[in-house]
């Protein structure tokens, strides 16, 4: 759990929130598929539609997100972590 939160912290510093937040929403379909596989639960039609809509919404938000500077090296990432507002 702590590793995931650290990953979120780094992601929010390296990319705009409009890109990071929809990717966090993909945890819902992932959890549903994992429960279906591990716990042998059946996913009903509404659950499948919800997972599909969650994935589609994330893709649409990412496609239409504003363009921003991307981090291409470790030194740029370290600079963004030290001075996130610049």
C-alpha positions in Angstrom: 0.0 0.0 0.0 2.8 2.4 0.9 4.6 1.6 -2.4 1.5 2.6 -4.3 1.2 5.9 -2.6 4.8 6.7 -3.2 4.2 5.8 -6.8 1.3 8.2 -6.9 3.4 11.0 -5.3 6.1 10.5 -8.0 3.5 10.4 -10.8 1.7 13.6 -9.7 5.1 15.3 -9.7 6.1 14.0 -13.0 2.8 14.4 -14.9 -0.3 16.5 -14.7 -3.1 15.2 -12.5 -5.4 15.0 -15.5 -3.2 12.1 -16.7 -2.5 10.4 -13.4 -6.0 10.3 -11.9 -7.8 8.3 -14.7 -5.1 5.7 -14.5 -5.9 5.3 -10.8 -9.5 4.6 -11.8 -8.3 1.6 -13.7 -7.9 -0.1 -10.3 -11.6 -0.8 -10.2 -11.6 -3.1 -13.3 -8.3 -4.6 -12.2 -9.8 -5.5 -8.8 -12.9 -6.9 -10.4 -11.0 -9.1 -12.7 -8.6 -10.2 -9.9 -11.6 -11.1 -7.7 -13.2 -13.0 -10.5 -10.0 -15.0 -11.1 -8.7 -15.5 -7.5 -12.0 -15.8 -5.6 -13.9 -17.5 -8.5 -16.6 -14.8 -8.3 -18.8 -14.2 -11.3 -19.0 -10.7 -12.7 -22.6 -9.9 -13.8 -23.5 -7.8 -16.8 -23.6 -4.5 -14.9 -20.2 -5.2 -13.4 -18.8 -5.9 -16.9 -20.4 -2.8 -18.3 -19.0 -0.7 -15.4 -15.5 -2.0 -16.0 -15.8 -1.3 -19.7 -17.0 2.2 -19.1 -14.3 2.9 -16.6 -11.6 1.8 -19.1 -13.2 3.8 -21.9 -13.5 6.9 -19.8 -9.8 6.6 -18.7 -8.7 6.3 -22.3 -10.9 9.2 -23.5 -9.5 11.5 -20.7 -5.9 10.5 -21.5 -6.4 11.1 -25.2 -7.9 14.5 -24.8 -5.6 15.7 -22.0 -3.6 18.8 -22.6 -0.1 18.4 -23.8 2.7 18.9 -21.2 6.4 18.5 -20.8 7.4 14.9 -20.2 10.2 13.7 -18.0 12.8 12.0 -20.1 15.7 11.5 -17.6 16.3 10.8 -14.0 17.8 14.2 -13.5 14.7 15.9 -14.8 12.6 13.8 -12.4 14.8 14.7 -9.5 14.5 18.4 -10.5 10.7 18.1 -10.6 10.6 16.4 -7.2 12.7 19.2 -5.7 10.9 22.1 -7.4 7.5 20.8 -8.5 5.9 24.2 -9.3 8.6 25.3 -11.8 
